[in-house]
């Protein structure tokens, strides 16, 4: 491996930026060219079919067979004109990755002629093997049937890979018995739920609002390392992170990487990656260096939440595919390197009306701000009420390494609102009784005459908060960089929708008792402000003091995934999700089991990689170096230098190596035995807990001894890339 390492460094030093030729100097010239969007639909569909399809998309009505046949024919014509030969249903199973099975347009007619065919039935539905994807026991091996079904609200697109082009059709994925086996189906249900709940509340303020849309902007952080250096690290290849590696002398302590000049090779990669993204209609606008060495970020313009999630999943695929052309490897693991920042996926979430109003954007008039406060306070209340469920939505083995690790939001769910809004909420809390005056006097006597001063960006930004208000949206910062955002967004939509439903019910009850609408609204909001105050926190979320303060406030601090996932199947979650038909009880328990199994397997892979590297690479290398030292001492003693200070120091080094070798061997063997015991446990949760509490308990002691040996053993013989700065420099 030492030879491989030096060969890798030799390759890295020979790299030059890959030349990238853009289709045009203006992004607008090629944006969306590989998407079956409005222009492509207009060009290939008759006017009647085009209108029917747009109506179905906007209203959520069913696409009938005649329309499906027309759309399929138009898609085929458009795709083949762009060189596509195959099509696939593109879906998001519970692996966390996307899935696809390519079928050719080619077929044989009844008389044996070669023809190209794509029917509406193939567009609308296909049958992948449901038992071969994670399903939590919903499908047995002999029960293979599952269905993918077309999502008309997310446009089809063309992907090019190795010169071949394929038409990709976004779909949901369900079992033969109807349970969702993907991330998209529950997301669509939650979006419909929150949009209807928000619309009902909007009627208090503006009767002209007929539709509310959930918008989302997903910032994506990632690491780039040279592929040769990546291939020299078995732990990076197998586990997505380095399980060993002494921290380099220079990491991120000089704070010189964030927003710094983008390296030339990386810049070429970014240009290429962004061009491919723009062709697919992904509205990327921002690129920059992130805090850690070799860490970067891209961010799109806000768009419809369903489309934003699809685009982010596609974007992660593109990152890896384009990186290969530039001899890079993209790392999406939340914490690939110890001692430097990990990566997240900041989800910027908001609600907008068809009248052009962002419901989380403050206005200048009291009526506008009462609407703003209604949605703002109701969301804070929802986060407080369902904080544990929100924590469960972002739980994973890899995200556990990041949450609370000195650069990411902690596992404690809290909300940052900023100084100005804190003052407004505190003023509302202090008001004991509400007058029944008419018009704007209601606001004046509440002391809320200050509300018109609430303007966009009047708050600071708190990057230690997992759920922060940033002026006109909420930023859910705790989502992991490798995650499918659907999981977190489904939960967020559901809890806010439920709180909006409760809010309207409470207001209507007060109005039925004779209270004015505005007074009833403010009464309910004031109660929400008081009851949810504990979840609001403006300080340093990384501090030990906050952990202690959060405990006093009664907020949960669930550090590990198995315990966090318990909240997915408790009474609160079951009642919420089943009430609105987002998940059935069976689906919830299936997902709980799937996520626990995923956690176990990832920890198991890390343990196996750690054991293999330690026993088969590090120990032999350390022994070989120790033998060199022994031979050196023998030679020194032969010439009469046995009492020399250097000789004595070398003897101590030999003893130190022996101690660490014994520690490594003992702990690796014990870890293997614990794995064997854990793997015999039938209950998935108990098995996950044992992996957390017992198998992982050996990680730190093994890693400590390996780190110590890394400082001692001859650099040329060390089997790993010895200092991470080799990766960071290149």
URNOR-V308251 format. One record per pair of residues at least 6 apart in sequence whose C-alpha atoms are under 8 Angstrom apart, sorted by sequence separation. I is the first residue (numbers start at 1). J is the second residue. D is the distance in whole Angstrom. If there is no record, write none. Layout:
i: (I	I)
j: (J	J)
d: (D	D)
//
This chain:
i: (24	55	56	79	92	93	108	109	159	160	174	175	180	203	230	231	235	236	277	278	289	290	302	323	335	336	352	353	362	363	402	403	404	436	443	462	468	469	479	511	540	550	551	558	567	568	577	578	636	641	642	681	23	56	91	92	107	108	158	159	173	174	202	230	235	277	289	290	323	335	351	352	362	383	403	404	435	461	467	468	539	577	578	715	42	90	91	106	107	131	158	159	172	173	174	235	288	289	334	335	350	351	403	434	467	468	679	710	41	90	91	106	107	130	131	132	158	159	173	233	287	288	320	333	334	350	351	363	461	466	467	468	479	511	633	678	53	90	105	106	107	131	157	158	172	199	274	287	288	320	333	334	350	362	435	460	466	467	507	510	547	574	89	90	105	106	131	156	157	172	173	199	286	287	319	332	361	362	434	459	466	467	574	636	88	89	105	131	132	156	157	172	173	199	286	287	359	360	434	459	465	466	508	678	710	88	89	105	130	131	156	171	172	199	285	286	359	457	458	507	678	53	88	130	131	155	156	198	284	285	286	457	463	507	574	633	52	87	88	129	130	131	155	196	284	285	360	431	456	457	86	87	129	130	154	195	196	284	285	359	360	431	455	456	569	675	86	87	128	129	130	195	270	283	284	507	633	49	86	87	127	128	151	152	195	282	283	428	506	633	85	86	127	128	150	151	195	427	428	534	569	85	127	128	150	151	194	391	427	428	534	535	568	569	674	675	49	85	126	127	150	151	391	427	503	534	629	630	674	49	125	126	149	150	391	125	126	148	149	191	390	569	671	672	125	148	149	424	568	630	671	45	124	125	148	388	629	671	45	124	147	148	262	387	424	566	123	146	147	262	387	424	565	671	146	147	260	261	626	45	76	146	147	259	260	282	44	145	146	258	259	383	384	565	668	44	145	258	259	383	565	626	667	257	258	259	383	41	44	257	258	282	421	44	257	258	420	562	667	668	257	380	622	667	139	255	257	89	138	562	664	40	95	277	420	421	561	663	664	36	94	95	252	420	622	663	93	94	252	418	419	76	93	94	138	251	252	277	418	419	664	36	76	251	276	417	418	619	663	664	418	130	661	73	130	273	660	72	73	123	135	273	416	660	72	73	134	293	72	292	660	71	273	292	416	660	69	70	272	273	291	292	415	614	615	68	69	72	130	414	415	416	417	418	614	68	69	414	415	416	417	657	67	68	269	413	414	415	416	417	615	66	269	409	410	412	413	415	614	65	68	408	409	410	65	68	408	409	410	91	269	407	409	611	408	89	343	653	342	89	265	611	335	102	334	335	344	607	333	334	341	342	335	341	342	334	335	341	334	409	410	221	225	408	409	224	408	223	224	604	223	224	222	223	367	84	221	222	366	221	222	403	465	221	442	462	464	465	220	221	366	442	462	464	88	90	219	220	462	464	498	79	85	86	87	88	89	90	91	219	220	436	84	85	86	87	88	89	90	91	92	93	219	399	436	84	85	86	87	88	89	90	91	92	218	219	399	495	83	84	85	87	89	91	217	218	369	398	494	84	217	366	369	436	494	217	218	394	435	217	366	394	434	216	217	366	394	79	94	215	216	364	365	597	600	604	622	79	93	94	215	216	217	251	252	364	596	600	603	607	618	625	93	94	215	216	251	363	364	394	434	596	599	607	625	92	93	214	215	218	362	364	91	92	213	214	217	218	240	247	363	364	593	597	600	622	92	216	240	241	247	362	363	593	596	607	614	621	625	91	240	362	394	603	218	241	242	361	362	393	394	57	58	241	242	361	393	57	240	241	242	621	227	429	621	390	393	428	429	621	228	230	227	236	429	618	226	227	390	428	429	618	226	227	389	390	617	225	226	224	225	425	224	225	224	225	223	224	222	223	222	223	386	222	361	362	221	222	360	361	360	361	383	360	382	383	358	382	382	379	382	37	188	378	381	36	37	187	417	419	35	36	223	379	415	416	417	418	35	36	222	378	414	415	416	417	35	158	184	221	350	378	413	414	415	416	34	35	157	221	350	414	415	562	34	220	221	349	350	34	220	348	349	375	378	219	220	348	349	562	218	219	348	349	562	218	219	347	348	218	219	346	347	217	218	346	347	216	217	346	410	216	217	345	346	347	409	410	560	216	344	345	346	409	215	216	344	345	408	214	215	344	345	407	412	214	215	344	345	406	214	215	343	344	345	405	213	214	343	344	345	347	404	412	212	213	212	213	212	213	211	212	413	210	211	412	413	209	210	412	413	209	412	209	334	411	412	208	334	374	378	381	385	411	333	334	377	381	384	411	332	333	332	378	381	384	374	377	381	384	154	377	380	383	154	153	380	154	403	400	400	400	205	397	395	396	205	395	391	388	202	387	392	395	395	313	392	393	391	392	392	309	392	309	388	392	309	389	388	389	389	396	397	396	397	397	12	98	12	97	11	12	9	8	9	8	5	8	5	4	1	35	34	35	32	33	34	35	17	18	31	32	33	34	17	20	27	30	31	32	33	16	17	19	30	31	32	18	22	31	32	17	18	20	27	20	22	222	221	220	187	191	194	198	201	187	190	193	194	197	183	190	193	197	184	187	191	194	195	198	183	187	190	194	197	201	183	186	190	193	194	197	200	18	17	204	239	243	239	243	244	238	239	243	238	239	235	238	235	234	235	96	97	193	96	189	190	189	186	186	179	180	179	294	293	138	136	137	136	135	136	135	136	136	136	135	244	134	243	246	244	245	244	246	245	246	251	245	248	250	245	246	247	248	249	245	246	247	248	245	246	245	233	232	233	232	229	229	94	226	225	225	226	225	2	5	2	5	2	5	1	2	9	13	1	2	12	1)
j: (30	61	62	85	98	99	114	115	165	166	180	181	186	209	236	237	241	242	283	284	295	296	308	329	341	342	358	359	368	369	408	409	410	442	449	468	474	475	485	517	546	556	557	564	573	574	583	584	642	647	648	687	30	63	98	99	114	115	165	166	180	181	209	237	242	284	296	297	330	342	358	359	369	390	410	411	442	468	474	475	546	584	585	722	50	98	99	114	115	139	166	167	180	181	182	243	296	297	342	343	358	359	411	442	475	476	687	718	50	99	100	115	116	139	140	141	167	168	182	242	296	297	329	342	343	359	360	372	470	475	476	477	488	520	642	687	63	100	115	116	117	141	167	168	182	209	284	297	298	330	343	344	360	372	445	470	476	477	517	520	557	584	100	101	116	117	142	167	168	183	184	210	297	298	330	343	372	373	445	470	477	478	585	647	100	101	117	143	144	168	169	184	185	211	298	299	371	372	446	471	477	478	520	690	722	101	102	118	143	144	169	184	185	212	298	299	372	470	471	520	691	67	102	144	145	169	170	212	298	299	300	471	477	521	588	647	67	102	103	144	145	146	170	211	299	300	375	446	471	472	102	103	145	146	170	211	212	300	301	375	376	447	471	472	585	691	103	104	145	146	147	212	287	300	301	524	650	67	104	105	145	146	169	170	213	300	301	446	524	651	104	105	146	147	169	170	214	446	447	553	588	105	147	148	170	171	214	411	447	448	554	555	588	589	694	695	70	106	147	148	171	172	412	448	524	555	650	651	695	71	147	148	171	172	413	148	149	171	172	214	413	592	694	695	149	172	173	448	592	654	695	70	149	150	173	413	654	696	71	150	173	174	288	413	450	592	150	173	174	289	414	451	592	698	174	175	288	289	654	74	105	175	176	288	289	311	74	175	176	288	289	413	414	595	698	75	176	289	290	414	596	657	698	289	290	291	415	74	77	290	291	315	454	78	291	292	454	596	701	702	292	415	657	702	175	291	293	126	175	599	701	78	133	315	458	459	599	701	702	75	133	134	291	459	661	702	133	134	292	458	459	117	134	135	179	292	293	318	459	460	705	78	118	293	318	459	460	661	705	706	461	174	705	118	175	318	705	118	119	169	181	319	462	706	119	120	181	340	120	340	708	120	322	341	465	709	119	120	322	323	341	342	465	664	665	119	120	123	181	465	466	467	468	469	665	120	121	466	467	468	469	709	120	121	322	466	467	468	469	470	668	120	323	463	464	466	467	469	668	120	123	463	464	465	121	124	464	465	466	148	326	464	466	668	466	148	402	712	402	150	326	672	398	166	398	399	408	671	398	399	406	407	401	407	408	401	402	408	402	477	478	290	294	477	478	294	478	294	295	675	295	296	295	296	440	158	295	296	440	296	297	478	540	297	518	538	540	541	297	298	443	519	539	541	166	168	297	298	540	542	576	158	164	165	166	167	168	169	170	298	299	515	164	165	166	167	168	169	170	171	172	173	299	479	516	165	166	167	168	169	170	171	172	173	299	300	480	576	165	166	167	169	171	173	299	300	451	480	576	167	300	449	452	519	577	301	302	478	519	302	451	479	519	302	303	452	480	166	181	302	303	451	452	684	687	691	709	167	181	182	303	304	305	339	340	452	684	688	691	695	706	713	182	183	304	305	340	452	453	483	523	685	688	696	714	182	183	304	305	308	452	454	182	183	304	305	308	309	331	338	454	455	684	688	691	713	184	308	332	333	339	454	455	685	688	699	706	713	717	184	333	455	487	696	312	335	336	455	456	487	488	152	153	336	337	456	488	153	336	337	338	717	324	526	718	488	491	526	527	719	327	329	327	336	529	718	327	328	491	529	530	719	328	329	491	492	719	328	329	328	329	529	329	330	330	331	330	331	330	331	331	332	495	332	471	472	332	333	471	472	472	473	495	473	495	496	472	496	498	496	499	155	306	496	499	155	156	306	536	538	155	156	343	499	535	536	537	538	156	157	343	499	535	536	537	538	157	280	306	343	472	500	535	536	537	538	157	158	280	344	473	537	538	685	158	344	345	473	474	159	345	473	474	500	503	345	346	474	475	688	345	346	475	476	689	346	347	475	476	347	348	475	476	347	348	476	477	347	348	477	541	348	349	477	478	479	541	542	692	349	477	478	479	542	349	350	478	479	542	349	350	479	480	542	547	350	351	480	481	542	351	352	480	481	482	542	351	352	481	482	483	485	542	550	351	352	352	353	353	354	353	354	555	353	354	555	556	353	354	556	557	354	557	355	480	557	558	355	481	521	525	528	532	558	481	482	525	529	532	559	481	482	482	528	531	534	525	528	532	535	306	529	532	535	307	307	535	310	559	559	560	561	367	561	560	561	371	561	558	556	371	556	561	564	565	484	564	565	564	565	566	484	567	485	564	568	486	567	567	568	573	595	599	599	602	603	226	313	228	313	228	229	228	228	229	229	229	232	232	232	232	279	279	280	278	279	280	281	264	265	278	279	280	281	265	268	275	278	279	280	281	265	266	268	279	280	281	268	272	281	282	268	269	271	278	272	275	481	481	481	486	490	493	497	500	487	490	493	494	497	484	491	494	498	486	489	493	496	497	500	486	490	493	497	500	504	487	490	494	497	498	501	504	326	326	517	602	606	605	609	610	605	606	610	606	609	606	609	609	609	610	483	484	580	484	581	582	582	582	583	584	587	587	728	728	590	589	590	590	590	591	591	592	593	594	594	703	594	703	707	706	707	707	710	710	711	725	720	723	725	721	722	723	724	725	722	723	724	725	723	724	724	720	720	721	721	721	727	594	727	727	728	730	730	716	719	717	720	718	721	718	719	726	730	719	720	730	720)
d: (7	8	6	8	5	7	5	7	6	6	4	6	7	7	6	7	6	5	8	7	6	5	8	6	7	7	4	7	7	5	6	6	4	7	6	7	6	6	7	6	7	7	8	6	7	8	5	5	6	7	8	6	7	6	6	6	6	6	6	5	6	5	7	7	5	7	4	6	7	4	6	6	6	7	5	6	6	8	7	5	8	7	7	7	6	7	5	7	5	5	5	7	8	6	7	6	6	6	5	6	7	6	6	8	6	7	7	7	7	6	7	6	6	7	6	7	5	7	5	8	7	6	7	8	5	7	7	8	6	8	5	8	7	6	8	5	7	5	8	4	6	5	6	6	7	7	7	6	7	6	7	6	6	6	7	8	6	6	8	6	8	8	6	8	5	6	8	7	5	8	8	7	8	5	7	7	6	8	8	7	5	7	6	7	6	7	5	6	7	6	7	6	7	6	5	7	7	6	7	6	7	5	8	6	7	5	8	6	8	5	5	8	5	6	8	5	6	7	7	5	7	7	5	5	7	7	6	7	7	6	7	5	8	6	7	6	8	6	6	5	6	8	7	8	6	5	7	6	5	8	6	5	6	5	6	7	7	4	7	7	6	8	8	6	8	7	5	6	7	6	8	5	8	5	6	7	7	7	4	7	7	6	8	8	6	7	6	7	7	8	6	6	5	6	7	6	7	8	7	6	6	6	5	7	6	5	8	7	7	7	8	7	7	6	7	6	7	8	6	6	4	7	8	7	7	8	7	8	6	8	7	5	5	7	7	6	7	6	5	7	8	7	8	8	5	5	7	7	7	8	6	7	5	6	4	8	7	8	7	5	6	6	7	6	7	8	7	7	5	6	8	7	7	6	6	6	8	8	6	6	8	4	7	6	6	6	5	7	5	8	5	8	8	8	7	8	5	5	6	8	8	7	6	6	5	8	8	7	7	7	4	8	8	7	6	7	7	6	7	7	7	7	7	6	7	7	6	7	8	8	8	7	7	7	7	8	8	8	5	7	7	7	7	7	8	7	7	6	5	8	6	8	7	8	8	7	6	7	5	8	7	8	6	7	8	7	6	6	7	8	8	8	8	6	6	7	5	6	7	8	6	7	7	7	6	8	8	8	5	6	8	7	6	5	6	7	6	7	7	8	7	8	7	7	7	8	4	6	8	7	7	6	6	7	8	5	7	6	5	5	5	7	8	7	7	6	6	5	6	8	8	8	7	7	7	8	7	7	8	7	7	8	5	8	8	7	6	5	7	7	6	7	5	6	8	7	8	8	6	8	8	8	7	8	6	7	8	8	6	6	8	7	6	6	7	7	6	8	6	7	8	8	7	8	6	6	7	6	6	8	4	8	6	6	8	7	7	5	7	6	6	7	8	4	8	7	6	6	6	7	7	7	8	5	7	6	7	5	8	6	8	7	8	7	5	6	6	5	6	6	6	8	7	6	5	4	5	5	5	5	7	7	4	8	7	4	6	6	6	6	6	6	6	7	6	7	6	8	6	5	8	8	6	7	7	7	6	8	8	6	6	7	7	7	7	6	8	7	8	4	7	5	7	5	7	6	7	8	6	6	6	8	6	7	8	8	7	6	6	5	5	6	8	8	6	4	7	6	7	8	8	6	4	7	5	5	7	6	7	8	8	7	7	8	7	5	7	6	5	7	8	7	8	6	7	6	7	8	7	7	7	8	7	8	7	6	7	6	8	7	7	6	7	8	6	8	8	8	8	8	6	6	7	8	7	7	6	8	7	6	6	6	8	4	6	7	5	5	6	6	8	7	8	6	7	7	7	6	8	7	8	7	5	8	7	7	6	5	6	8	6	6	4	5	7	7	6	6	6	6	5	7	6	7	5	8	6	6	7	5	6	7	7	5	7	7	8	8	8	4	5	7	7	6	6	8	7	5	8	6	6	6	7	7	7	6	8	7	7	8	7	5	8	7	6	6	8	7	6	6	6	6	5	5	6	7	4	8	8	5	8	7	7	6	6	5	6	7	7	6	5	6	8	7	5	7	6	6	7	8	5	6	5	8	7	5	7	6	6	6	6	5	4	8	6	6	7	5	6	5	8	6	5	6	6	6	6	7	5	4	6	5	7	7	7	7	7	7	8	5	7	7	6	7	6	7	7	5	8	7	5	6	5	8	8	6	6	5	5	6	5	7	7	4	8	8	6	6	5	8	8	8	6	8	7	5	6	6	4	8	6	6	8	8	5	7	8	6	7	6	8	6	5	6	6	6	7	8	6	8	7	6	8	6	7	7	7	7	6	6	6	6	5	7	8	8	7	7	5	5	7	7	7	8	6	8	8	8	8	7	6	7	8	6	8	6	7	5	8	7	8	8	8	7	7	7	5	8	7	5	8	7	6	6	7	6	6	6	6	6	7	8	5	6	7	7	7	7	7	8	7	8	8	5	7	6	7	7	6	6	7	7	5	6	6	5	5	6	6	7	5	5	7	8	4	7	8	7	5	5	8	7	8	7	6	7	4	6	8	6	8	6	8	7	7	6	7	7	6	6	6	7	6	7	7	8	5	8	7	6	8	8	7	8	7	7	6	7	8	7	6	5	6	4	6	6	7	7	6	6	8	6	8	6	7	8	7	7	6	8	8	7	6	6	8	8	8	7	6	7	8	7	8	8	6	8	6	6	6	7	8	7	6	6	6	7	7	6	4	6	6	7	8	6	5	7	6	6	8	5	7	7	7	7	8	8	7	8	5	7	8	7	7	6	8	7	6	7	6	7	8	7	6	7	7	7	8	7	8	7	6	8	7	7	6	8	6	7	6	6	8	5	8	8	5	7	7	7)
//
